[in-house]
Amino acid sequence: MITIIAGTNRKASQTEKIAGHIEKLLNQKEVDCHVIYLSELKPTILHDLMYEEAHQCKSLAKIQDDYIIPANKFIVISPEYNGSFPGALKLFIDALSIRSYAANFKHKKIGLVGVSSGWLGNTRGMDHLSDIFSYLGALCYPSKMAIPKVETNFDGQNLTDATLEQLLVDFIDQFVAF
């Protein structure tokens, strides 16, 4: 199973819509996948006892048991926030680390998709994420997919630039085969 992580807690974001588009492309290829929308997480995952296993938020534990531990691959879509990736995504990764640490990401494959309003498609943020996932023992797919100028290149359902859409399709095909 491929778990897609929409890496922002901002509701109705371009990141969430890109995640839905990627899910659609994977479904067309009959690849088993599921999307985790960080915007649907309860704010209770952040509390002063969050790093104690007994106090892990029950809704987060269910997501971990259903979609993180059983997944063998992840596609993480990250918007650019302040030259990197959102703190909500780091918090999510940190909150998972208190239980079944190695079962979460170790030896699993990660594909990174960056989204930005600017020209670089969050390439710097994807580098930061690659470092974190490598530290956790994950295998990062070497080609990263950057979606720049998302407001211009994405209409809310599809990429409007044919070359960019083909690059995304190629990225997905190659990542599925990885």
SULMO-V675201 format. One record per residue. N is the residue number from 1. OMEGA is omega in whole degrees, 0 to 359 (NA if undefined). BURIAL is b if it has 16 or more other ideal C-beta (glycine too) atoms within 10 Angstrom, else e. D_CENTER is the distance of its C-alpha to the mean C-alpha in Angstrom with 2 decimals. Layout:
((N,OMEGA,BURIAL,D_CENTER) (N,OMEGA,BURIAL,D_CENTER))
This chain:
((1,173,e,14.01) (2,174,b,10.54) (3,178,b,8.00) (4,179,b,5.33) (5,174,b,3.16) (6,196,b,4.83) (7,172,b,5.07) (8,176,b,8.82) (9,177,b,11.72) (10,182,e,13.70) (11,177,e,14.96) (12,182,e,15.48) (13,173,b,13.48) (14,179,b,13.01) (15,178,b,9.21) (16,181,b,9.87) (17,176,b,12.40) (18,178,b,10.53) (19,177,b,8.16) (20,178,b,11.67) (21,178,b,13.09) (22,176,b,10.90) (23,179,b,11.71) (24,179,e,15.26) (25,178,b,15.47) (26,178,b,14.45) (27,177,e,16.94) (28,179,e,19.54) (29,180,e,19.30) (30,176,e,19.69) (31,178,e,16.61) (32,182,e,15.81) (33,178,b,12.36) (34,179,b,11.07) (35,169,b,8.64) (36,177,b,8.02) (37,180,b,8.88) (38,179,b,9.28) (39,179,e,12.36) (40,178,e,13.94) (41,177,b,14.05) (42,180,e,17.61) (43,181,e,18.60) (44,177,e,20.59) (45,179,b,17.91) (46,177,e,19.21) (47,188,e,22.81) (48,179,e,25.25) (49,187,e,25.16) (50,181,b,21.41) (51,174,e,21.86) (52,186,e,24.46) (53,182,e,23.50) (54,183,e,26.12) (55,178,e,24.59) (56,178,b,20.96) (57,184,b,20.14) (58,179,e,20.98) (59,177,e,18.25) (60,178,b,15.62) (61,178,b,17.68) (62,177,e,17.63) (63,180,b,13.83) (64,181,b,13.98) (65,185,e,16.95) (66,190,e,15.87) (67,179,b,12.25) (68,183,b,11.35) (69,182,b,14.76) (70,182,e,15.69) (71,173,b,12.69) (72,178,e,13.67) (73,177,b,10.62) (74,166,b,6.83) (75,182,b,5.00) (76,180,b,1.93) (77,186,b,3.94) (78,172,b,6.13) (79,177,b,9.67) (80,174,b,12.59) (81,176,b,14.32) (82,176,e,17.59) (83,179,e,16.93) (84,180,b,13.74) (85,185,b,10.54) (86,176,b,11.01) (87,179,e,12.92) (88,179,b,11.37) (89,177,b,8.16) (90,178,e,10.88) (91,179,b,12.91) (92,179,b,10.55) (93,180,b,10.41) (94,182,e,14.13) (95,177,b,15.06) (96,190,b,13.97) (97,184,e,16.10) (98,182,b,19.37) (99,179,b,19.62) (100,186,e,19.30) (101,184,e,17.91) (102,182,e,18.23) (103,182,e,17.16) (104,188,b,13.58) (105,186,b,12.40) (106,180,e,15.79) (107,177,e,16.67) (108,186,b,13.50) (109,184,b,11.90) (110,171,b,8.65) (111,184,b,8.11) (112,177,b,6.93) (113,178,b,7.46) (114,181,b,9.22) (115,177,b,11.00) (116,172,b,14.31) (117,181,e,17.74) (118,187,e,19.35) (119,189,e,20.14) (120,175,e,17.74) (121,179,b,14.31) (122,179,b,12.95) (123,179,b,14.11) (124,178,e,15.18) (125,178,b,11.96) (126,176,b,10.31) (127,179,e,13.50) (128,179,e,13.15) (129,178,b,9.77) (130,178,b,11.51) (131,181,e,14.42) (132,181,b,12.85) (133,176,b,11.33) (134,177,e,14.72) (135,180,e,16.54) (136,177,b,15.05) (137,179,e,16.42) (138,177,b,13.47) (139,182,e,14.27) (140,176,b,12.22) (141,189,b,13.05) (142,178,e,15.47) (143,178,e,14.90) (144,180,b,12.14) (145,179,b,11.90) (146,176,b,12.99) (147,180,b,13.74) (148,175,b,16.56) (149,188,b,18.82) (150,180,b,16.47) (151,179,e,19.33) (152,188,e,21.63) (153,182,b,19.61) (154,183,b,17.95) (155,181,e,20.24) (156,178,e,17.87) (157,184,e,17.82) (158,171,e,18.22) (159,185,b,18.11) (160,177,e,21.73) (161,185,b,22.19) (162,179,e,23.17) (163,179,e,22.44) (164,178,b,18.87) (165,179,b,18.41) (166,176,e,20.04) (167,178,b,17.86) (168,178,b,14.74) (169,179,e,16.77) (170,178,e,17.88) (171,181,b,14.48) (172,179,b,13.52) (173,183,e,17.03) (174,180,e,16.96) (175,178,b,13.70) (176,180,b,15.13) (177,184,e,18.32) (178,NA,e,16.91))
